[in-house]
Amino acid sequence: MNTIDTLYGPIAKSVWVKAQQIKLLICDVDGVFSDGRIYLGNQGEELKAFHTKDGFGIKSLINAGIDVAIITGRKSAIVENRMRGLGIEHIYQGQDDKFSAYQQLMSTLNLTSTQVAYIGDDVVDKPVIIDCGLGVAVNDAHPLVIKDCDYQTFINGGFGAVRETCDLILASKGILEQAKGMSV
């Protein structure tokens, strides 16, 4: 049997093995934590929607001793506040070159690429998705990203795809049932 049944659906055994090695999950934001839409008000205010399921997953990873980081191309106080509220310490905003931030994170945390998972949705995420140990594309990612990822989520970005990825990592390590997060 070349697949393993998960809560979300069957996955390749190779993905399961890669997930077991993960010590750091790096997430893009727009299109991953959010559905990719940006709401702008008449006074120029920016709004984003985040799913509490993703928050629970992130808290569960952190509580299990797995680091989490954000690398995003945009800068936003909303993102800073949301990610700090989840307990994420490594927040890289305004990154035109996500690969450089990824390399810096590996150096800072003394990790190899096989110990890193990255979840993204568009072509700017591809270099990291290709290089890291577990490259994840959300279900509604750009086709060029899906083509090069190790795992495509069953759930779309902004609707629990991050939680699905967190659950995969925790399940592969045999600790999903002990997950302790918060729906925040």
Secondary structure, DSSP 4 states (H G I P E B T S, - for coil): --EEE-SS-EEEHHHHHHHHT-SEEEE--TTTTS-S--EE-TTS-EE----HHHHHHHHHHHHTT-EEEEE-SS--HHHHHHHHHHT--EEE-S-S-HHHHHHHHHHHHT--GGGEEEEE-SGGGHHHHHHSSEEEE-TTS-HHHHHH-SEE-SS-TTTTHHHHHHHHHHHHTT-GGG------
